[in-house]
Amino acid sequence: MDEKIFLLLWFGLPGAAGLYLAKRRGKNPLLWGVMSALFPFFLFVLYYQYKPMKKDSPPPT
């Protein structure tokens, strides 16, 4: 059981973070979530590709 928890934390947390970041930035969440789960380096790619919107426009949904 400990191995399953370890694997869930090892792959699940970066995958969930990648899914969340991709959804907030208007990219494909499934693709970025899987890529982030397998290769956590893609979290940095998503994080630094963010372009702030104008102050007058509403936040992305």
C-alpha positions as CSV (number, residue, x, y, z in Angstrom):
1,M,0.0,0.0,0.0
2,D,2.9,2.4,0.7
3,E,4.1,2.0,-2.9
4,K,0.8,3.1,-4.3
5,I,0.7,6.2,-2.1
6,F,4.3,7.0,-3.2
7,L,3.4,6.6,-6.9
8,L,0.3,8.7,-6.5
9,L,2.3,11.5,-4.9
10,W,5.2,11.1,-7.3
11,F,3.1,11.3,-10.5
12,G,-0.2,12.6,-9.2
13,L,0.8,15.9,-7.7
14,P,2.8,17.2,-10.7
15,G,0.0,15.9,-13.0
16,A,-2.7,17.8,-11.0
17,A,-0.6,20.9,-10.9
18,G,0.0,20.7,-14.7
19,L,-3.7,20.2,-15.3
20,Y,-4.6,23.2,-13.1
21,L,-2.0,25.5,-14.7
22,A,-3.0,24.5,-18.2
23,K,-6.7,25.1,-17.5
24,R,-5.9,28.6,-16.1
25,R,-3.8,29.5,-19.2
26,G,-6.3,28.2,-21.8
27,K,-4.2,25.2,-23.0
28,N,-5.2,21.6,-23.3
29,P,-5.4,20.4,-19.7
30,L,-5.3,16.6,-20.4
31,L,-2.2,16.8,-22.5
32,W,-0.3,19.1,-20.2
33,G,-1.4,17.1,-17.1
34,V,-0.1,13.9,-18.6
35,M,3.1,15.5,-19.7
36,S,3.6,17.1,-16.3
37,A,3.0,13.8,-14.5
38,L,5.6,12.0,-16.6
39,F,8.1,14.9,-17.0
40,P,7.7,17.5,-14.2
41,F,9.9,19.9,-16.1
42,F,6.8,20.8,-18.1
43,L,5.4,22.5,-15.0
44,F,8.2,25.2,-15.4
45,V,7.3,25.5,-19.0
46,L,3.6,26.2,-18.2
47,Y,4.5,28.5,-15.3
48,Y,6.8,30.7,-17.3
49,Q,4.6,30.9,-20.5
50,Y,2.0,32.9,-18.7
51,K,1.2,36.2,-20.3
52,P,-0.7,38.6,-18.0
53,M,-3.9,39.9,-19.4
54,K,-5.0,43.5,-19.4
55,K,-6.4,44.8,-16.2
56,D,-9.7,45.7,-17.9
57,S,-10.4,42.2,-19.2
58,P,-12.0,39.5,-17.0
59,P,-9.9,36.5,-15.8
60,P,-9.9,33.3,-17.9
61,T,-12.4,30.6,-16.9
